[in-house]
């Protein structure tokens, strides 16, 4: 049994739980190395305190399960099978009790919850996220290497995007150029929907790229990431086209100062809320506090948004092995927005910045 499964098993023993049912794609991948997007079909991992685990997935995925190195029981089902009946038969053979169970309360839908309640009518439930967040939050050396590679491709993507800027080019044209060139380099999937936002659209923190054309005096904001071996990167850079106003310069340098100050404040034991407050106070003192509407950052790994959240009420201290983003922003309607984001990996020597694309204000001519 791999180290991750062993840690979860030990937790089940310590908490006197009968089993954990894990059904999210990311957590199943974390524990088994098998990645599957089952769509509406059932994907599940049953982990027990004293017995070997059981994986249930569509039968069409069984070869992928073998390729992932999974050597324990697998229940593969067809579209005409009832997978829950097959699960029940397997659990009955093992004489599994189901009174105290761990489930992903943030992921499980009502239908599957009710099915579990039917199978185990006297069961009580606790959140499996309690342990899974803790396990996934602290990355090892192998994960560090993968995250570093993913960040390097994010840097490449920004360079492709900046090089594609020209007057009249649309957001979608530049987005298509970025993803096309990355495909040529072997990138199968982006970590999330790539954002290329120009002009007033850049003032929308989660704007949607469209047919907006780049004109002189615009900010152009890029927010993107790639997936390497199941792990995500996430970078934001903002550049200007043609020329900038004094207010645009002020906005840009305020965000840059806030981001750099937050990174410098990253020391083992520092509270996450203090990182957020470090960046937020700089932006507020510059008069733009109302234009920074989101948290400072988020955990990063298999998911692009992972535990923990870097927000002003989080008392969790920084620990070695954490990977997270720092991404302050200022978004002024009609003027435009600036966000600068890096991926940070905490080591015992301090923060290691994974993303390396330059951050000084670039004015593309």
C-alpha positions in Angstrom: 0.0 0.0 0.0 1.4 3.4 -0.9 2.3 6.0 1.7 -0.7 8.1 1.0 -3.1 5.3 1.5 -1.3 4.2 4.6 -1.7 7.6 6.1 -5.4 7.6 5.4 -5.7 4.1 6.8 -4.0 5.2 10.0 -6.4 8.1 10.3 -9.4 5.7 9.9 -8.0 3.6 12.7 -7.3 6.5 15.0 -10.8 7.9 14.4 -12.5 4.4 14.7 -14.1 4.7 11.3 -15.3 1.7 9.3 -14.2 3.0 5.9 -13.8 6.1 3.8 -15.6 6.5 0.5 -13.6 8.8 -1.8 -15.3 9.8 -5.1 -13.7 13.0 -6.5 -11.4 12.6 -9.4 -8.6 14.6 -7.8 -8.6 12.6 -4.5 -8.9 9.3 -6.2 -5.9 10.2 -8.4 -3.9 11.4 -5.3 -4.5 8.1 -3.6 -4.3 5.6 -6.5 -2.4 7.4 -9.3 -5.4 6.6 -11.5 -7.0 9.6 -13.2 -10.5 9.4 -14.5 -13.2 11.8 -15.4 -16.2 9.5 -15.2 -18.8 12.3 -16.1 -22.1 11.0 -14.7 -20.8 7.5 -14.0 -19.6 6.3 -10.5 -16.0 6.6 -9.6 -15.2 5.6 -6.1 -12.4 4.4 -3.7 -13.2 2.5 -0.6 -10.4 2.6 2.0 -10.6 0.5 5.1 -8.8 0.7 8.5 -7.6 -3.0 8.4 -8.2 -4.3 4.9 -7.0 -3.6 1.4 -8.9 -0.9 -0.6 -11.4 -1.3 -3.4 -11.6 0.8 -6.5 -14.8 1.1 -8.5 -14.9 2.6 -12.0 -16.4 2.2 -15.4 -15.2 -1.1 -17.0 -13.9 0.8 -20.0 -11.2 2.3 -17.7 -9.8 -1.0 -16.5 -6.7 -0.9 -18.7 -6.0 2.6 -17.4 -6.3 1.3 -13.9 -3.6 -1.3 -14.6 -1.4 1.3 -16.3 -1.6 3.4 -13.2 -0.1 0.6 -11.1 -3.2 -0.2 -9.0 -2.8 -3.7 -7.7 -5.8 -4.1 -5.4 -9.4 -5.1 -6.0 -11.2 -3.2 -8.8 -14.9 -3.3 -9.6 -15.4 -2.5 -13.2 -19.0 -2.1 -14.4 -20.7 -1.5 -17.7 -23.4 1.0 -18.5 -26.1 -1.7 -17.9 -24.7 -2.8 -14.5 -25.8 -1.4 -11.2 -22.4 -0.5 -9.7 -23.8 0.0 -6.2 -25.1 -3.6 -6.2 -21.7 -4.8 -7.1 -20.2 -2.7 -4.4 -22.7 -4.1 -1.9 -21.8 -7.7 -2.8 -18.1 -7.0 -2.4 -18.6 -5.3 1.0 -20.8 -8.1 2.2 -18.1 -10.7 1.3 -15.7 -8.7 3.5 -18.2 -8.4 6.3 -17.7 -4.7 6.3 -19.6 -2.8 9.0 -20.9 0.6 8.0 -21.8 2.6 11.1 -19.1 5.3 11.1 -18.0 6.5 7.6 -15.9 9.2 6.1 -17.2 10.9 2.9 -16.2 13.9 0.8 -19.0 16.2 2.0 -17.8 19.0 -0.3 -18.1 16.7 -3.4 -20.7 14.0 -2.8 -24.1 14.7 -4.4 -27.4 14.0 -2.7 -28.2 10.9 -4.8 -25.0 9.1 -3.8 -25.4 10.1 -0.2 -28.9 8.7 -0.2 -27.6 5.5 -1.7 -25.0 5.1 1.0 -27.7 5.8 3.6 -29.8 3.0 2.0 -26.9 0.5 2.2 -25.9 1.6 5.7 -29.1 3.0 7.3 -27.5 3.5 10.7 -24.4 5.2 9.5 -23.0 8.4 10.8 -20.7 10.5 8.5 -17.7 12.6 9.0 -15.9 14.8 6.4 -13.0 12.9 4.7 -11.7 16.3 3.7 -10.4 16.7 7.3 -7.5 14.3 6.4 -7.3 14.7 2.7 -6.7 18.5 2.8 -4.0 17.9 5.4 -2.3 15.2 3.2 -2.5 17.0 -0.1 -1.4 20.4 1.4 2.2 19.2 2.1 4.0 18.2 -1.1 7.0 16.0 -1.3 10.1 16.3 -3.5 8.6 14.5 -6.4 5.6 16.8 -6.4 7.9 19.8 -6.2 9.7 18.7 -9.4 6.4 18.3 -11.2 5.1 21.6 -10.1 8.3 23.3 -11.1 8.0 21.8 -14.6 4.4 22.9 -14.9 5.4 26.4 -13.8 8.1 26.5 -16.5 5.5 25.8 -19.2 3.3 28.6 -17.7 6.2 31.0 -18.2 6.5 29.8 -21.8 2.8 30.4 -22.3 3.0 34.0 -21.1 5.9 34.6 -23.4 3.9 33.3 -26.4 1.0 35.5 -25.4 3.0 38.7 -25.0 4.8 38.0 -28.4 1.4 37.7 -30.1 0.2 41.2 -29.0 -0.5 43.6 -31.9 -3.0 46.3 -32.5 -6.3 44.8 -33.6 -5.6 41.3 -32.4 -8.5 39.9 -30.4 -8.4 38.2 -27.0 -9.5 34.9 -28.5 -6.9 35.1 -31.3 -4.1 35.5 -28.8 -5.6 32.8 -26.6 -5.7 30.4 -29.5 -2.1 31.1 -30.4 -1.0 30.3 -26.8 -2.8 27.0 -26.7 -1.8 26.0 -30.2 1.9 26.5 -29.5 1.6 24.7 -26.2 0.0 21.7 -27.9 3.0 21.6 -30.2 5.2 21.3 -27.2 3.2 18.4 -25.8 0.8 20.1 -23.4 -2.4 18.1 -23.4 -4.6 20.2 -21.2 -4.7 23.6 -19.6 -5.2 23.8 -15.8 -8.3 26.0 -16.3 -9.9 28.2 -19.0 -7.1 30.5 -20.3 -7.8 34.2 -19.8 -6.6 36.9 -22.2 -8.3 40.1 -21.2 -7.7 43.6 -22.7 -8.9 47.1 -22.0 -12.0 47.4 -19.8 -12.3 43.6 -19.9 -9.1 43.4 -17.8 -10.9 45.0 -14.9 -13.0 41.8 -14.6 -11.1 39.4 -12.2 -12.7 36.5 -14.0 -13.5 38.0 -17.3 -14.3 35.9 -20.4 -12.1 36.4 -23.5 -14.0 37.3 -26.6 -13.7 39.4 -29.8 -12.4 42.5 -28.0 -9.5 44.0 -30.0 -6.3 45.3 -28.4 -5.8 49.0 -28.8 -3.0 51.3 -27.7 -3.3 52.3 -24.1 -4.8 49.0 -23.0 -3.7 46.7 -20.3 -3.5 43.1 -21.4 -4.0 40.5 -18.6 -3.0 36.9 -19.0 -4.1 34.3 -16.5 -3.3 30.7 -17.3 -1.8 27.4 -16.3 -1.0 23.9 -17.6 -1.2 20.4 -16.2 1.9 18.2 -16.1 1.6 14.6 -14.7 -1.7 15.6 -13.0 -0.4 18.8 -11.3 -1.3 22.4 -12.2 0.5 25.7 -12.6 -1.2 29.1 -12.4 0.3 32.4 -13.4 -0.9 35.9 -14.1 1.0 38.7 -15.8 -0.3 42.0 -17.0 1.4 44.1 -19.7 0.5 47.3 -21.5 0.2 48.0 -25.2 1.5 51.2 -26.8 1.6 53.6 -23.9 0.3 54.0 -20.3 -1.1 56.8 -18.2 0.3 57.9 -14.9 -2.7 56.2 -13.2 -2.0 52.9 -15.0 1.6 53.1 -13.9 0.5 53.7 -10.3 -1.9 50.8 -10.4 0.7 48.5 -11.8 3.5 49.4 -9.4 1.1 49.2 -6.4 0.2 45.6 -7.3 3.8 44.7 -7.9 4.8 46.2 -4.5 2.0 44.3 -2.8 3.0 41.0 -4.4 6.7 41.3 -3.7 6.0 42.3 -0.1 3.7 39.3 0.4 6.4 37.0 -1.0 9.1 38.5 1.2 6.8 37.9 4.2 6.6 34.1 3.4 8.5 32.5 6.3 7.8 29.3 8.1 5.3 29.9 10.8 3.9 33.1 9.3 0.1 33.1 9.4 -1.7 33.0 6.1 -3.9 35.9 7.1 -0.8 38.0 7.7 0.3 37.4 4.0 -3.1 38.6 2.8 -3.0 41.6 5.2 0.6 42.5 4.0 -0.5 42.8 0.4 -3.9 44.3 1.2 -2.6 47.1 3.4 -0.3 48.3 0.6 -3.1 48.4 -1.9 -5.4 50.1 0.6 -2.9 52.7 1.5 -2.5 53.6 -2.1 -6.3 54.2 -2.3 -7.3 51.1 -4.2 -8.6 48.9 -1.3 -12.1 48.7 -2.7 -10.7 47.5 -6.0 -9.0 44.4 -4.6 -12.1 42.2 -4.1 -10.6 38.7 -3.7 -8.2 36.7 -1.4 -4.5 36.9 -1.9 -4.1 33.3 -3.1 -4.9 29.6 -2.8 -3.3 26.3 -2.5 -2.0 24.7 -5.7 -1.3 21.1 -6.7 -3.5 18.4 -8.3 -6.3 21.0 -8.2 -5.7 24.5 -9.4 -7.6 25.8 -6.4 -6.6 23.7 -3.4 -6.6 24.0 0.4 -5.6 26.3 2.1 -7.0 29.7 1.3 -4.8 32.7 1.7 -7.4 35.1 3.2 -7.6 37.6 6.0 -9.2 35.3 8.5 -7.0 32.2 8.1 -4.9 31.5 11.2 -3.0 28.6 9.6 0.8 29.0 9.7 3.1 28.5 6.7 4.6 25.0 6.6 7.4 23.4 4.6 5.9 21.6 1.6 3.0 24.0 1.0 2.5 25.2 -2.6 0.3 28.2 -3.2 -0.3 31.3 -5.3 0.2 34.9 -4.4 -1.9 37.1 -6.7 -3.0 40.6 -5.6 -4.9 42.7 -8.0 -6.5 46.1 -8.7 -9.5 46.3 -11.0 -10.8 49.7 -11.9 -13.8 49.9 -14.2 -13.2 51.6 -17.5 -9.5 52.0 -16.7 -8.5 48.3 -16.6 -7.1 45.8 -14.2 -3.7 44.5 -13.1 -3.0 41.2 -11.4 0.4 39.6 -10.8 0.5 36.0 -9.7 3.3 33.6 -8.9 3.4 30.0 -7.7 5.3 29.6 -4.4 6.7 26.5 -2.8 7.7 26.7 0.8 11.0 25.1 1.8 12.9 25.2 5.1 15.1 28.0 3.5 12.0 30.1 2.7 9.8 30.6 -0.4 10.9 29.1 -3.7 9.2 31.0 -6.6 8.3 28.5 -9.2 7.1 31.0 -11.9 9.9 33.1 -13.3 8.4 35.3 -16.1 9.6 38.9 -15.5 7.3 41.2 -13.5 8.5 44.7 -14.3 6.0 46.8 -16.3 6.3 45.9 -20.0 5.0 48.2 -22.6 4.6 46.3 -25.9 5.1 48.5 -28.9 
